[in-house]
Every structure is written in C-alpha cells, then in structure tokens.
C-alpha cells in the first residue's frame, strides 16, 4: 500500500469524516425539512435551528437508530452508559447560536461508539470514535475565500444531522485514504442512510504529518478523489519545507479544489479553546441492549459479507469480488445482470474493465450512467449469438453508457452487425492481399504474420468481419498463393 518513498517520509494520516444522514426527513433537533438544496436561502429554518432564545432542541429518534447501525457496521463498541451532547463554542458566521451541538469524548462525555475497524485491502484502519452532531450553515464567498470582502450565509443546512467518524492515524498513504473512504461509502450506502450524490453529503478533514514535522489539518475536502489529491499536495509541500529546514506549523489549511492547492487558514485551535460544556437542554441518550439487538436484526448484508458470498456463490476470484463489492451500485448491477445472463465471470470481466474504465475516464458516479443490467445482458447475449464481435461490443457498451440506448438500436443505427458472408469477406481479403504484398510474402513463411493480414481485414470492416471465418479465408488464400508459386 505504501511506496518506499512514502515509507521513508514517515507519513501518518488520520481522517475526520462528516456524513449527512440524508435519508432523514427532518433535522437533528427540530422539524425543519432536510430537502434544502434547491430551496431559496434561509427558508428551511426555525427558532430551534437558528438558536433563538427560549427554543428547545429535541433529538431526532431516527437519527439515533441510524447511528447505531453505522456503529455496528464499523465493528465498533457501542457505549453502554449515558451519552450526552455538549456545546462546542466558537464564533463563526455559520453558527447562528455561536456554538455547535455535538458530542465530546472528554470531561465526562462519551461518543456513541469507539474502537471500530474497517479492513482496507487486508489492512485494518482503526476507528477511534463515532458520534452525532449538527451541521453548521453554509458560507458562500464571492470570488475566493482569500480575496472576498464579504460573505453570504445560508442557514438552511444548519441543524442537518451529521455523523462524524474519526480514524486513528493508521493510514499510510493518500491512495489508502481514498480506498478507505470508498470502503466507508460502500458500507454507508448499503445501510441506505445517506445519498452521496447530494452536494455536501460527504465532507472530510484530513490530519497529516511527516517525520520531523507538525500535524496539519486540511479542511473542506468534499470527495474521496480530492482527499487523495489534497494529501499528495500536502506531502509535497511539507517534504519541500522540511528539506529546506523550514518549520511546519501546527495549523489548519483549506483545500482549493479548483486550483488543487492547500492554503493556510488559521493556527490550529487547541481543544480548551472550544470551551466544551454539557448541553443541559438535551437529556442523555442511553443505548440499551434492546436498541442494539433491534438494530442488529435489521442490518443488511455488508460489503465484506457480500464479497464472501460472491466468491462462494458465483465462483469469482477474491480480487473480482472485492472490486465489485467496493461500490453498492456496481454490486447491484452485477447481481441483476447475472440473473439475466448466468455467466458471472464474463459479466465481471466486462464490468471491471470497459465499464469501470469509462466511468473513470469521464469522472462519473456509477449511478449516473444511463445503463441497465438488462442492456448489458442483452449485449452479452448478442456476442454469444454471433450477431456482434467482442470488439464491436466494446464500441456498443461505450454508446450505451453515453446515451442509454438499447444495444440492438445502436447496432441497427450504426450497421454494426457481424459480417458472416464468406463472399464479402473473400472480396475484402483479396483487396488486402493486393495492397500488402510484403505482408503476404512474410505470412507464407511466418504463421504469426497472418495476424497482420487479419487485422487489416478487421480494420476495413470496422471490426465487423467474423474473426473465425476471416482466419480460415486468409489461410486458404495463402495456401492458394503457395500453390501458384510452385
């Protein structure tokens, strides 16, 4: 997982992951609608989420159910004593009441759960704690945060339920940080408590240090891809500074996803500066055995369990099963496709290569592409029937992923049916032989050179010529040429 260079730098990375529980219909402490993203600013607010005098927060019961399931899914130990909310005090425009209601693991406070484990490619990443808190409002800066002279504040997001998942500094590289977040996403999506397609549903702060330097926190990272980019940038910045004998400040930096750089925001606050104290307006939460037992019964099949089943039920190699279950939507496509086309390894091969390559090249989410398992299964059946070749199928798959068109419709529109007519292939073969006399001469001596002539025929037919028939015709023509030369 770590390169030799990364090992020599003594990299330590810990993540603080904030996930909005978007499946909830109301906020954490009030009844305001959580569907705020397309609403005008400051229209999904009330005295409670604005912290007006006399308002009293009430905990969303469904949020408590969800965090118990998340804790179980992360192999955490759920705290078996009173869990209280605290006030985290800091003055910032996105907090209308000048404090955030959160949980605290000191001064007599406890998070919901501790000591979890997430396995990433055979390595255990320890989870320090899992707790609930409210989301602050959203700040918008005209221009950039560094140049803007004023700021817009929208409190629609204020009070939305957040789950914070904090890891130990076990992560050894930016790539492993990305893989951890991908695994975490697969787990959370399986629980169906969050939709990561929604803007702001996942945000991450990354703490990173190099041997000989101070810990730096990088905030404002909104995707697992940007986590890897931000950490790579920060490693290079810190490495360069240490080489020049410059001091690495213990500070908070922000990630600019447009310029792809981090920039200094403020000197890192110490915990005592937040002046945590107990939120007296909210009673303690008690996670009884009955609550945990109920949540355990309702747990779905998690990614690691699904991986084991894919290996056993579909006879897939562990690598294939791991890739397919790394994303819930990908695993769903695979299983639905296999129901229609019962050849698991073939389906796996297509999804893991051409399908994922297209997703990566176009920086898409799997659920964004307009393709269905039915379309993929139909395409694979057309290959088996001899209607199209594997090469043509690659072209058809790209078109399906781009347009959502049915494979038969694409074949009809673009004339992509495989050519089986021997006379038509012989005619093209004759032309290729006349245009490539040297290749014909070489092919008479070296059987490997035959592939060049076959390739030329496939090129002229845009991959539509039947490969088996083409091979036979080329060999027959070469044999005829040999007889004429005697």
Secondary structure as a PSIPRED ss2 file (coil, helix, strand):
# PSIPRED VFORMAT (PSIPRED V4.0)

   1 X C   1.000  0.000  0.000
   2 X C   1.000  0.000  0.000
   3 X C   1.000  0.000  0.000
   4 X H   0.000  1.000  0.000
   5 X H   0.000  1.000  0.000
   6 X H   0.000  1.000  0.000
   7 X H   0.000  1.000  0.000
   8 X H   0.000  1.000  0.000
   9 X H   0.000  1.000  0.000
  10 X C   1.000  0.000  0.000
  11 X C   1.000  0.000  0.000
  12 X E   0.000  0.000  1.000
  13 X E   0.000  0.000  1.000
  14 X E   0.000  0.000  1.000
  15 X E   0.000  0.000  1.000
  16 X E   0.000  0.000  1.000
  17 X E   0.000  0.000  1.000
  18 X E   0.000  0.000  1.000
  19 X E   0.000  0.000  1.000
  20 X E   0.000  0.000  1.000
  21 X C   1.000  0.000  0.000
  22 X C   1.000  0.000  0.000
  23 X C   1.000  0.000  0.000
  24 X C   1.000  0.000  0.000
  25 X C   1.000  0.000  0.000
  26 X E   0.000  0.000  1.000
  27 X C   1.000  0.000  0.000
  28 X C   1.000  0.000  0.000
  29 X C   1.000  0.000  0.000
  30 X C   1.000  0.000  0.000
  31 X C   1.000  0.000  0.000
  32 X C   1.000  0.000  0.000
  33 X E   0.000  0.000  1.000
  34 X C   1.000  0.000  0.000
  35 X C   1.000  0.000  0.000
  36 X C   1.000  0.000  0.000
  37 X C   1.000  0.000  0.000
  38 X C   1.000  0.000  0.000
  39 X C   1.000  0.000  0.000
  40 X C   1.000  0.000  0.000
  41 X C   1.000  0.000  0.000
  42 X C   1.000  0.000  0.000
  43 X C   1.000  0.000  0.000
  44 X C   1.000  0.000  0.000
  45 X C   1.000  0.000  0.000
  46 X C   1.000  0.000  0.000
  47 X C   1.000  0.000  0.000
  48 X C   1.000  0.000  0.000
  49 X C   1.000  0.000  0.000
  50 X C   1.000  0.000  0.000
  51 X C   1.000  0.000  0.000
  52 X C   1.000  0.000  0.000
  53 X C   1.000  0.000  0.000
  54 X C   1.000  0.000  0.000
  55 X C   1.000  0.000  0.000
  56 X C   1.000  0.000  0.000
  57 X C   1.000  0.000  0.000
  58 X C   1.000  0.000  0.000
  59 X C   1.000  0.000  0.000
  60 X C   1.000  0.000  0.000
  61 X H   0.000  1.000  0.000
  62 X H   0.000  1.000  0.000
  63 X H   0.000  1.000  0.000
  64 X H   0.000  1.000  0.000
  65 X H   0.000  1.000  0.000
  66 X H   0.000  1.000  0.000
  67 X H   0.000  1.000  0.000
  68 X H   0.000  1.000  0.000
  69 X H   0.000  1.000  0.000
  70 X H   0.000  1.000  0.000
  71 X H   0.000  1.000  0.000
  72 X H   0.000  1.000  0.000
  73 X H   0.000  1.000  0.000
  74 X C   1.000  0.000  0.000
  75 X C   1.000  0.000  0.000
  76 X C   1.000  0.000  0.000
  77 X E   0.000  0.000  1.000
  78 X E   0.000  0.000  1.000
  79 X C   1.000  0.000  0.000
  80 X C   1.000  0.000  0.000
  81 X C   1.000  0.000  0.000
  82 X C   1.000  0.000  0.000
  83 X E   0.000  0.000  1.000
  84 X C   1.000  0.000  0.000
  85 X E   0.000  0.000  1.000
  86 X E   0.000  0.000  1.000
  87 X E   0.000  0.000  1.000
  88 X E   0.000  0.000  1.000
  89 X E   0.000  0.000  1.000
  90 X C   1.000  0.000  0.000
  91 X C   1.000  0.000  0.000
  92 X C   1.000  0.000  0.000
  93 X C   1.000  0.000  0.000
  94 X C   1.000  0.000  0.000
  95 X C   1.000  0.000  0.000
  96 X C   1.000  0.000  0.000
  97 X C   1.000  0.000  0.000
  98 X C   1.000  0.000  0.000
  99 X E   0.000  0.000  1.000
 100 X E   0.000  0.000  1.000
 101 X E   0.000  0.000  1.000
 102 X E   0.000  0.000  1.000
 103 X E   0.000  0.000  1.000
 104 X C   1.000  0.000  0.000
 105 X C   1.000  0.000  0.000
 106 X C   1.000  0.000  0.000
 107 X C   1.000  0.000  0.000
 108 X C   1.000  0.000  0.000
 109 X C   1.000  0.000  0.000
 110 X C   1.000  0.000  0.000
 111 X C   1.000  0.000  0.000
 112 X C   1.000  0.000  0.000
 113 X E   0.000  0.000  1.000
 114 X E   0.000  0.000  1.000
 115 X E   0.000  0.000  1.000
 116 X E   0.000  0.000  1.000
 117 X E   0.000  0.000  1.000
 118 X E   0.000  0.000  1.000
 119 X E   0.000  0.000  1.000
 120 X E   0.000  0.000  1.000
 121 X C   1.000  0.000  0.000
 122 X C   1.000  0.000  0.000
 123 X E   0.000  0.000  1.000
 124 X E   0.000  0.000  1.000
 125 X E   0.000  0.000  1.000
 126 X E   0.000  0.000  1.000
 127 X E   0.000  0.000  1.000
 128 X E   0.000  0.000  1.000
 129 X E   0.000  0.000  1.000
 130 X E   0.000  0.000  1.000
 131 X E   0.000  0.000  1.000
 132 X E   0.000  0.000  1.000
 133 X E   0.000  0.000  1.000
 134 X E   0.000  0.000  1.000
 135 X C   1.000  0.000  0.000
 136 X C   1.000  0.000  0.000
 137 X C   1.000  0.000  0.000
 138 X E   0.000  0.000  1.000
 139 X E   0.000  0.000  1.000
 140 X E   0.000  0.000  1.000
 141 X E   0.000  0.000  1.000
 142 X C   1.000  0.000  0.000
 143 X C   1.000  0.000  0.000
 144 X C   1.000  0.000  0.000
 145 X C   1.000  0.000  0.000
 146 X C   1.000  0.000  0.000
 147 X C   1.000  0.000  0.000
 148 X C   1.000  0.000  0.000
 149 X C   1.000  0.000  0.000
 150 X C   1.000  0.000  0.000
 151 X E   0.000  0.000  1.000
 152 X E   0.000  0.000  1.000
 153 X E   0.000  0.000  1.000
 154 X E   0.000  0.000  1.000
 155 X C   1.000  0.000  0.000
 156 X C   1.000  0.000  0.000
 157 X C   1.000  0.000  0.000
 158 X C   1.000  0.000  0.000
 159 X C   1.000  0.000  0.000
 160 X C   1.000  0.000  0.000
 161 X E   0.000  0.000  1.000
 162 X E   0.000  0.000  1.000
 163 X E   0.000  0.000  1.000
 164 X E   0.000  0.000  1.000
 165 X E   0.000  0.000  1.000
 166 X E   0.000  0.000  1.000
 167 X E   0.000  0.000  1.000
 168 X C   1.000  0.000  0.000
 169 X C   1.000  0.000  0.000
 170 X C   1.000  0.000  0.000
 171 X E   0.000  0.000  1.000
 172 X C   1.000  0.000  0.000
 173 X C   1.000  0.000  0.000
 174 X H   0.000  1.000  0.000
 175 X H   0.000  1.000  0.000
 176 X H   0.000  1.000  0.000
 177 X H   0.000  1.000  0.000
 178 X H   0.000  1.000  0.000
 179 X H   0.000  1.000  0.000
 180 X H   0.000  1.000  0.000
 181 X H   0.000  1.000  0.000
 182 X H   0.000  1.000  0.000
 183 X H   0.000  1.000  0.000
 184 X H   0.000  1.000  0.000
 185 X H   0.000  1.000  0.000
 186 X H   0.000  1.000  0.000
 187 X H   0.000  1.000  0.000
 188 X H   0.000  1.000  0.000
 189 X H   0.000  1.000  0.000
 190 X H   0.000  1.000  0.000
 191 X H   0.000  1.000  0.000
 192 X C   1.000  0.000  0.000
 193 X C   1.000  0.000  0.000
 194 X C   1.000  0.000  0.000
 195 X C   1.000  0.000  0.000
 196 X C   1.000  0.000  0.000
 197 X C   1.000  0.000  0.000
 198 X C   1.000  0.000  0.000
 199 X C   1.000  0.000  0.000
 200 X C   1.000  0.000  0.000
 201 X C   1.000  0.000  0.000
 202 X E   0.000  0.000  1.000
 203 X E   0.000  0.000  1.000
 204 X E   0.000  0.000  1.000
 205 X E   0.000  0.000  1.000
 206 X E   0.000  0.000  1.000
 207 X E   0.000  0.000  1.000
 208 X E   0.000  0.000  1.000
 209 X E   0.000  0.000  1.000
 210 X C   1.000  0.000  0.000
 211 X C   1.000  0.000  0.000
 212 X C   1.000  0.000  0.000
 213 X C   1.000  0.000  0.000
 214 X C   1.000  0.000  0.000
 215 X C   1.000  0.000  0.000
 216 X E   0.000  0.000  1.000
 217 X E   0.000  0.000  1.000
 218 X E   0.000  0.000  1.000
 219 X E   0.000  0.000  1.000
 220 X E   0.000  0.000  1.000
 221 X E   0.000  0.000  1.000
 222 X C   1.000  0.000  0.000
 223 X C   1.000  0.000  0.000
 224 X H   0.000  1.000  0.000
 225 X H   0.000  1.000  0.000
 226 X H   0.000  1.000  0.000
 227 X H   0.000  1.000  0.000
 228 X H   0.000  1.000  0.000
 229 X H   0.000  1.000  0.000
 230 X H   0.000  1.000  0.000
 231 X H   0.000  1.000  0.000
 232 X H   0.000  1.000  0.000
 233 X H   0.000  1.000  0.000
 234 X H   0.000  1.000  0.000
 235 X H   0.000  1.000  0.000
 236 X H   0.000  1.000  0.000
 237 X H   0.000  1.000  0.000
 238 X H   0.000  1.000  0.000
 239 X H   0.000  1.000  0.000
 240 X H   0.000  1.000  0.000
 241 X H   0.000  1.000  0.000
 242 X H   0.000  1.000  0.000
 243 X H   0.000  1.000  0.000
 244 X C   1.000  0.000  0.000
 245 X C   1.000  0.000  0.000
 246 X C   1.000  0.000  0.000
 247 X C   1.000  0.000  0.000
 248 X C   1.000  0.000  0.000
 249 X C   1.000  0.000  0.000
 250 X C   1.000  0.000  0.000
 251 X E   0.000  0.000  1.000
 252 X E   0.000  0.000  1.000
 253 X E   0.000  0.000  1.000
 254 X E   0.000  0.000  1.000
 255 X E   0.000  0.000  1.000
 256 X E   0.000  0.000  1.000
 257 X C   1.000  0.000  0.000
 258 X C   1.000  0.000  0.000
 259 X C   1.000  0.000  0.000
 260 X C   1.000  0.000  0.000
 261 X E   0.000  0.000  1.000
 262 X E   0.000  0.000  1.000
 263 X E   0.000  0.000  1.000
 264 X E   0.000  0.000  1.000
 265 X E   0.000  0.000  1.000
 266 X E   0.000  0.000  1.000
 267 X E   0.000  0.000  1.000
 268 X C   1.000  0.000  0.000
 269 X C   1.000  0.000  0.000
 270 X C   1.000  0.000  0.000
 271 X H   0.000  1.000  0.000
 272 X H   0.000  1.000  0.000
 273 X H   0.000  1.000  0.000
 274 X H   0.000  1.000  0.000
 275 X C   1.000  0.000  0.000
 276 X C   1.000  0.000  0.000
 277 X E   0.000  0.000  1.000
 278 X E   0.000  0.000  1.000
 279 X C   1.000  0.000  0.000
 280 X C   1.000  0.000  0.000
 281 X C   1.000  0.000  0.000
 282 X C   1.000  0.000  0.000
 283 X C   1.000  0.000  0.000
 284 X C   1.000  0.000  0.000
 285 X E   0.000  0.000  1.000
 286 X C   1.000  0.000  0.000
 287 X C   1.000  0.000  0.000
 288 X C   1.000  0.000  0.000
 289 X H   0.000  1.000  0.000
 290 X H   0.000  1.000  0.000
 291 X H   0.000  1.000  0.000
 292 X H   0.000  1.000  0.000
 293 X H   0.000  1.000  0.000
 294 X H   0.000  1.000  0.000
 295 X H   0.000  1.000  0.000
 296 X H   0.000  1.000  0.000
 297 X H   0.000  1.000  0.000
 298 X C   1.000  0.000  0.000
 299 X C   1.000  0.000  0.000
 300 X C   1.000  0.000  0.000
 301 X C   1.000  0.000  0.000
 302 X C   1.000  0.000  0.000
 303 X H   0.000  1.000  0.000
 304 X H   0.000  1.000  0.000
 305 X H   0.000  1.000  0.000
 306 X H   0.000  1.000  0.000
 307 X H   0.000  1.000  0.000
 308 X H   0.000  1.000  0.000
 309 X H   0.000  1.000  0.000
 310 X H   0.000  1.000  0.000
 311 X H   0.000  1.000  0.000
 312 X H   0.000  1.000  0.000
 313 X H   0.000  1.000  0.000
 314 X H   0.000  1.000  0.000
 315 X C   1.000  0.000  0.000
 316 X C   1.000  0.000  0.000
 317 X C   1.000  0.000  0.000
 318 X H   0.000  1.000  0.000
 319 X H   0.000  1.000  0.000
 320 X H   0.000  1.000  0.000
 321 X H   0.000  1.000  0.000
 322 X H   0.000  1.000  0.000
 323 X H   0.000  1.000  0.000
 324 X H   0.000  1.000  0.000
 325 X C   1.000  0.000  0.000
 326 X C   1.000  0.000  0.000
 327 X C   1.000  0.000  0.000
 328 X H   0.000  1.000  0.000
 329 X H   0.000  1.000  0.000
 330 X H   0.000  1.000  0.000
 331 X H   0.000  1.000  0.000
 332 X H   0.000  1.000  0.000
 333 X H   0.000  1.000  0.000
 334 X H   0.000  1.000  0.000
 335 X H   0.000  1.000  0.000
 336 X H   0.000  1.000  0.000
 337 X H   0.000  1.000  0.000
 338 X H   0.000  1.000  0.000
 339 X H   0.000  1.000  0.000
 340 X H   0.000  1.000  0.000
 341 X C   1.000  0.000  0.000
 342 X C   1.000  0.000  0.000
 343 X C   1.000  0.000  0.000
 344 X H   0.000  1.000  0.000
 345 X H   0.000  1.000  0.000
 346 X H   0.000  1.000  0.000
 347 X H   0.000  1.000  0.000
 348 X H   0.000  1.000  0.000
 349 X H   0.000  1.000  0.000
 350 X H   0.000  1.000  0.000
 351 X H   0.000  1.000  0.000
 352 X H   0.000  1.000  0.000
 353 X H   0.000  1.000  0.000
 354 X H   0.000  1.000  0.000
 355 X H   0.000  1.000  0.000
 356 X H   0.000  1.000  0.000
 357 X H   0.000  1.000  0.000
 358 X H   0.000  1.000  0.000
 359 X H   0.000  1.000  0.000
 360 X H   0.000  1.000  0.000
 361 X H   0.000  1.000  0.000
 362 X C   1.000  0.000  0.000
 363 X C   1.000  0.000  0.000
 364 X C   1.000  0.000  0.000
 365 X C   1.000  0.000  0.000
 366 X H   0.000  1.000  0.000
 367 X H   0.000  1.000  0.000
 368 X H   0.000  1.000  0.000
 369 X C   1.000  0.000  0.000
 370 X C   1.000  0.000  0.000
 371 X C   1.000  0.000  0.000
 372 X C   1.000  0.000  0.000
 373 X H   0.000  1.000  0.000
 374 X H   0.000  1.000  0.000
 375 X H   0.000  1.000  0.000
 376 X H   0.000  1.000  0.000
 377 X H   0.000  1.000  0.000
 378 X H   0.000  1.000  0.000
 379 X H   0.000  1.000  0.000
 380 X H   0.000  1.000  0.000
 381 X H   0.000  1.000  0.000
 382 X H   0.000  1.000  0.000
 383 X H   0.000  1.000  0.000
 384 X H   0.000  1.000  0.000
 385 X C   1.000  0.000  0.000
 386 X C   1.000  0.000  0.000
 387 X C   1.000  0.000  0.000
 388 X C   1.000  0.000  0.000
 389 X C   1.000  0.000  0.000
 390 X H   0.000  1.000  0.000
 391 X H   0.000  1.000  0.000
 392 X H   0.000  1.000  0.000
 393 X H   0.000  1.000  0.000
 394 X H   0.000  1.000  0.000
 395 X H   0.000  1.000  0.000
 396 X H   0.000  1.000  0.000
 397 X H   0.000  1.000  0.000
 398 X H   0.000  1.000  0.000
 399 X H   0.000  1.000  0.000
 400 X H   0.000  1.000  0.000
 401 X H   0.000  1.000  0.000
 402 X H   0.000  1.000  0.000
 403 X H   0.000  1.000  0.000
 404 X C   1.000  0.000  0.000
 405 X C   1.000  0.000  0.000
 406 X C   1.000  0.000  0.000
 407 X H   0.000  1.000  0.000
 408 X H   0.000  1.000  0.000
 409 X H   0.000  1.000  0.000
 410 X H   0.000  1.000  0.000
 411 X H   0.000  1.000  0.000
 412 X H   0.000  1.000  0.000
 413 X H   0.000  1.000  0.000
 414 X H   0.000  1.000  0.000
 415 X C   1.000  0.000  0.000
 416 X C   1.000  0.000  0.000
 417 X C   1.000  0.000  0.000
 418 X C   1.000  0.000  0.000
 419 X E   0.000  0.000  1.000
 420 X C   1.000  0.000  0.000
 421 X C   1.000  0.000  0.000
 422 X H   0.000  1.000  0.000
 423 X H   0.000  1.000  0.000
 424 X H   0.000  1.000  0.000
 425 X H   0.000  1.000  0.000
 426 X H   0.000  1.000  0.000
 427 X H   0.000  1.000  0.000
 428 X H   0.000  1.000  0.000
 429 X H   0.000  1.000  0.000
 430 X H   0.000  1.000  0.000
 431 X H   0.000  1.000  0.000
 432 X H   0.000  1.000  0.000
 433 X H   0.000  1.000  0.000
 434 X H   0.000  1.000  0.000
 435 X H   0.000  1.000  0.000
 436 X C   1.000  0.000  0.000
 437 X H   0.000  1.000  0.000
 438 X H   0.000  1.000  0.000
 439 X H   0.000  1.000  0.000
 440 X H   0.000  1.000  0.000
 441 X H   0.000  1.000  0.000
 442 X H   0.000  1.000  0.000
 443 X H   0.000  1.000  0.000
 444 X H   0.000  1.000  0.000
 445 X H   0.000  1.000  0.000
 446 X C   1.000  0.000  0.000
 447 X H   0.000  1.000  0.000
 448 X H   0.000  1.000  0.000
 449 X H   0.000  1.000  0.000
 450 X H   0.000  1.000  0.000
 451 X H   0.000  1.000  0.000
 452 X H   0.000  1.000  0.000
 453 X H   0.000  1.000  0.000
 454 X H   0.000  1.000  0.000
 455 X H   0.000  1.000  0.000
 456 X H   0.000  1.000  0.000
 457 X H   0.000  1.000  0.000
 458 X H   0.000  1.000  0.000
 459 X H   0.000  1.000  0.000
 460 X H   0.000  1.000  0.000
 461 X C   1.000  0.000  0.000
 462 X C   1.000  0.000  0.000
 463 X C   1.000  0.000  0.000
 464 X C   1.000  0.000  0.000
 465 X E   0.000  0.000  1.000
 466 X C   1.000  0.000  0.000
 467 X H   0.000  1.000  0.000
 468 X H   0.000  1.000  0.000
 469 X H   0.000  1.000  0.000
 470 X H   0.000  1.000  0.000
 471 X H   0.000  1.000  0.000
 472 X H   0.000  1.000  0.000
 473 X H   0.000  1.000  0.000
 474 X H   0.000  1.000  0.000
 475 X H   0.000  1.000  0.000
 476 X H   0.000  1.000  0.000
 477 X H   0.000  1.000  0.000
 478 X H   0.000  1.000  0.000
 479 X H   0.000  1.000  0.000
 480 X H   0.000  1.000  0.000
 481 X H   0.000  1.000  0.000
 482 X H   0.000  1.000  0.000
 483 X H   0.000  1.000  0.000
 484 X H   0.000  1.000  0.000
 485 X H   0.000  1.000  0.000
 486 X C   1.000  0.000  0.000
